Amino acid sequence: MSYRMLPAIVVLLALSTGFSYAQKPSSGGIFQGTPEEQKACRHDSVKFCSDAIPDSLRVLACLKDHRKNLTKACKDVLESHGQ
């Protein structure tokens, strides 16, 4: 996996409305998921949505479209953020 894809995955997790206290704003005021949340969806993002990276809105939409094929860990992350 290329590390240039990681920012898109990080921003993907920022799009939800339920931010935990463990999340910190990154530059530009955008929140990012915890390292554990990022890790949980990294594989699925690359596997199903690599053509959408780095557009975080498209990655999120793609993951939601592939929800039935996602790993349980990534599904749990999306659900915990109301996605």
C-alpha positions as CSV (number, residue, x, y, z in Angstrom):
1,M,0.0,0.0,0.0
2,S,1.2,3.5,-0.8
3,Y,1.4,5.9,2.1
4,R,0.1,8.6,-0.2
5,M,-3.3,7.0,0.2
6,L,-3.3,7.3,4.0
7,P,-4.5,11.0,4.1
8,A,-7.7,10.0,2.2
9,I,-8.4,7.3,4.6
10,V,-7.8,9.6,7.5
11,V,-10.1,12.3,6.1
12,L,-12.7,9.6,5.4
13,L,-13.1,9.0,9.0
14,A,-13.4,12.8,9.6
15,L,-16.6,13.1,7.7
16,S,-18.8,11.6,10.3
17,T,-20.5,13.7,13.0
18,G,-19.7,11.6,16.1
19,F,-16.2,12.6,17.0
20,S,-14.7,11.1,20.2
21,Y,-12.5,12.9,22.6
22,A,-9.5,10.9,21.3
23,Q,-9.7,12.6,18.0
24,K,-7.7,15.8,17.4
25,P,-8.1,18.4,14.7
26,S,-5.6,18.2,12.0
27,S,-4.5,21.2,10.0
28,G,-7.4,23.0,8.5
29,G,-9.7,22.1,11.3
30,I,-10.6,18.7,9.9
31,F,-10.9,15.9,12.4
32,Q,-9.3,12.5,11.9
33,G,-10.1,9.1,13.2
34,T,-8.0,7.4,15.8
35,P,-5.1,5.3,14.6
36,E,-7.2,2.2,15.3
37,E,-10.1,3.5,13.2
38,Q,-7.7,4.3,10.4
39,K,-6.2,0.8,10.5
40,A,-9.6,-0.8,10.6
41,C,-10.6,0.7,7.2
42,R,-7.3,1.0,5.5
43,H,-7.5,-2.4,3.8
44,D,-11.1,-2.0,2.7
45,S,-10.5,1.5,1.4
46,V,-7.6,0.3,-0.8
47,K,-9.3,-2.9,-1.9
48,F,-12.7,-1.4,-2.9
49,C,-12.1,2.3,-3.3
50,S,-8.6,2.9,-4.6
51,D,-10.0,4.7,-7.7
52,A,-11.7,7.2,-5.4
53,I,-8.6,8.0,-3.4
54,P,-7.7,10.8,-2.5
55,D,-11.3,12.2,-2.7
56,S,-12.5,11.5,0.8
57,L,-16.1,12.1,0.0
58,R,-15.9,9.5,-2.8
59,V,-14.1,7.1,-0.6
60,L,-16.7,7.3,2.1
61,A,-19.5,6.8,-0.5
62,C,-17.6,3.9,-1.9
63,L,-17.2,2.2,1.5
64,K,-20.9,2.7,2.2
65,D,-21.7,1.2,-1.3
66,H,-19.5,-1.8,-0.4
67,R,-20.7,-2.1,3.2
68,K,-21.8,-5.8,2.8
69,N,-18.2,-6.7,1.7
70,L,-16.3,-4.7,4.3
71,T,-14.5,-6.3,7.2
72,K,-16.4,-6.2,10.5
73,A,-13.8,-3.8,11.9
74,C,-14.4,-1.2,9.2
75,K,-18.2,-1.7,9.4
76,D,-18.0,-1.1,13.1
77,V,-16.0,2.2,12.5
78,L,-18.6,3.4,10.0
79,E,-21.5,2.5,12.3
80,S,-19.8,4.1,15.3
81,H,-19.8,7.4,13.4
82,G,-23.4,7.1,12.2
83,Q,-22.5,6.1,8.6
